[in-house]
Every structure is written in C-alpha cells, then in structure tokens.
Amino acid sequence: MTGLWLYAYVVLPVVVIAMGYAAMRLTEPKHPPHAGPAE
C-alpha cells in the first residue's frame, strides 16, 4: 500500500508539471527562448 502512495505522490506531480509545461509550449509556439518578460 505504501508503495502505491509513494508512486502516486512521485508520479502525479511530475505528470501534472510535464502536461502544464507542454501545454504552455504548445499554446505559445512563437515565443523566443531568450525573450524577456513582455510587460
């Protein structure tokens, strides 16, 4: 049981962060890698 909890606590955050990062990259494809904050 503990292994499942550890697996969930380790994998879920990584998957969420990866999906969020991929979503930002896909929604903003025309964003230069070395661009300052557009404020």
N, C-alpha and C positions, 0 to 999 in steps of 0.2 A: 504494500500500500504506500509506504513512504517513497518508494522508487517512483511510483506514478505521480505523486505530488511533486517530487523534485523535478521529474521530467516536464510536468506541466508548467511549473514555476520557471524553468530554464528555457523551454522551447516557446511557450506562448509569447513572452515579451519579445523574443528575438523575431518571431514571425510577424508580430504587430509592427515592430520597428522597421523590418525589412519591407513590409507591404506599404507602410506610410512613406518610406524613402522612395520606393519605386513609384508610388502614386505621384509624389512631388516631381520626380524626374520625368514622368510621362505627361503630366499636366503642364510642365514648363520646359519643353524641349529646346526652346530658343533662348536659354539662359546661359550666358558665357560662364565658364568655370571660374574665371578670375574677375568677377564683377562685384563692385561694392554695393552696399545696400541702397536701393533706389528710394531715397526719402526726399 
